[in-house]
Amino acid sequence: MEQAAAKHKGNTVVVLDFGSQYTHLITRRVRQLGVCSVCLIGNAPLSTIASYAPSLIILSGGPHSVHEHGSPSLPPSFFDYTVEHSITVLGICYGLQLIVKVLGGHVKPALSQEYGRMEVQPVPGSALFGDGPLCTRLSVWMSHGDEAVELPNGFTVACKSMQGGIGAIENPSQHIYGLQFHPEVTHTLRGIEILKQILFNVCNIKADWKMQDVLEEQLKLIQSTIGPTEHAICALSGGVDSTVAATLVHKAIGERLHCVFVDNGLLRYKERERVMSTFEKELHLPVTCVDASEKFLSKLKGVTDPEEKRKMIGREFICTFDEFALKLERELGKKPSFLVQGTLYPDVIESCPPPGSGKGHSHTIKSHHNVGGLPKEMQLKLVEPLRWLFKDEVRKLGELMNVPVGFLKRHPFPGPGLAVRILGDVTQGDALEIIREVDEIFINSLKEAGLYDSIWQAFAVFLPVKTVGVQGDRRSHSNAVALRAITSEDGMTADWYQFDPKFLADVSAKVCNSVRGVNRIVYDITSKPPATVEWE
Ligand SMILES: Nc1ncnc2c1ncn2[C@@H]1O[C@H](COP(=O)(O)OP(=O)(O)OP(=O)(O)O)[C@@H](O)[C@H]1O
């Protein structure tokens, strides 16, 4: 992506992150409009910003007040640089307030704080909204406690909120603009049109960001990183990220990539056969399937504490990978030197502490990615070809490389597998068989009803309780199972899915009629937060 940005010089947007929960969304929206966009920490040095030769710099919102001691600000001479190079600056919320403060205006705590949906009215003929279809009362999303009360020299108000507050400001001759509301969230009804207007009319940027370019650049990059005689290994989970990463690296270095898929005994119904068939027959990936199910399950016997379960699984994964790597080393006569991981952009940016938190900026990876990590002593260098991409972009990249679309649309599945979906001891009774069957019925029903793709994740959970039922005129004392289905944009927050009651009734009947050992089904009606997606 550094290279992608270099190639798009003149058509790149840099988003400076001041800690808003919406910053990633700004970057995503810009890319969705076909424009190359990268997100940098708010206090990135000017030299880093300049290395991307941006046409537009967006200053994100953030949780701070510009008056707070130590609140994040812009690097010295920021506006000298942007004005000298005719780079457009757009401040959003905190970004607007920063512009006003740095350029000598005045920001103060607002008398009436503006949170949530608001209406604003653009000033006719403003550079930001023009005289066309956007110059009309707009329904927008605001969330701020401070407001600009005195604008710096050269600035005018481009729109006002119905409460009389400043909704947007502009200084077209210096190419500096500010929005007090968030155009990137869907609650701002015409937010995408506003972003388009800014990108394509105010900045004259070209929409030339294409996945095909990313693919070609990444192939070259991988080939230049992994030397012609070096080998790489990749742990495949059957998920989208590691599969797309492996497919890409395989395209670049061929059989010098060695993949391993571990059957830990905690996989879904026929998962091993299904993913191995996709890897081998459709993607032609060089992959070894290691059946470690007995090892995992014997270690997990009697373990009921969720943290202990996860740790145990993590340790077993590492042992299994270690053995695989040693075997490979014997076969190849040399150590593989690279590890391919399917780290995504949100994994990278989420692990960066926000500016103003007092912590340094590091591009460390979310620790959960170490589930597939190999022992540190192996000193493998990381290859992370997806670290600049969002999930929807990874799917597009996968499509370009002919990864089957059905595979790309798979719901995420946790690394510790069914162990987090069986509460208590994973090896209790028939829990694993029961949960596999229920899950399969639920997922197939979703597919038959055409609902699978509109749901982020759906699964069944085994509850370690026996309940009383009447089955075949007899009292039964069997297990209760919970179903969960959620919708989400990115997995960070989620809403429970509101099925038609008939759908749930049908699934319930199918399960109770065909899965032995289940006599009660409950549906999870909690969002995230307060609950998490998985139960453990
Ligand atoms: N059964 C498995 N066999 C081999 N590797 C695995 C397995 N499960 C997980 N991994 C490895 O651990 C990494 C992180 O697992 P996690 O389930 O958190 O995946 P993820 O971030 O959703 O990515 P993916 O889409 O590739 O599953 C995976 O990308 C993969 O490299």
The ligand as a Gaussian input file, in Angstrom:
#p B3LYP/6-31G(d) Opt

LIG

0 1
 N       -7.417000     -24.808000      12.583000
 C       -6.406000     -24.012000      12.228000
 N       -5.367000     -24.513000      11.517000
 C       -4.338000     -23.735000      11.166000
 N       -4.252000     -22.435000      11.468000
 C       -5.241000     -21.865000      12.180000
 C       -6.376000     -22.620000      12.607000
 N       -7.194000     -21.792000      13.281000
 C       -6.613000     -20.572000      13.292000
 N       -5.439000     -20.604000      12.621000
 C       -4.487000     -19.486000      12.378000
 O       -4.700000     -18.455000      13.346000
 C       -5.000000     -17.203000      12.722000
 C       -5.944000     -16.406000      13.578000
 O       -7.114000     -17.152000      13.820000
 P       -8.549000     -16.427000      13.925000
 O       -9.576000     -17.474000      14.026000
 O       -8.471000     -15.409000      14.976000
 O       -8.617000     -15.862000      12.465000
 P       -9.071000     -14.554000      11.702000
 O       -8.302000     -13.374000      12.187000
 O      -10.548000     -14.487000      11.651000
 O       -8.511000     -14.983000      10.242000
 P       -9.108000     -16.104000       9.260000
 O      -10.151000     -15.378000       8.427000
 O       -7.925000     -16.528000       8.458000
 O       -9.667000     -17.215000      10.105000
 C       -5.580000     -17.604000      11.355000
 O       -5.470000     -16.584000      10.398000
 C       -4.712000     -18.821000      11.020000
 O       -3.456000     -18.404000      10.543000

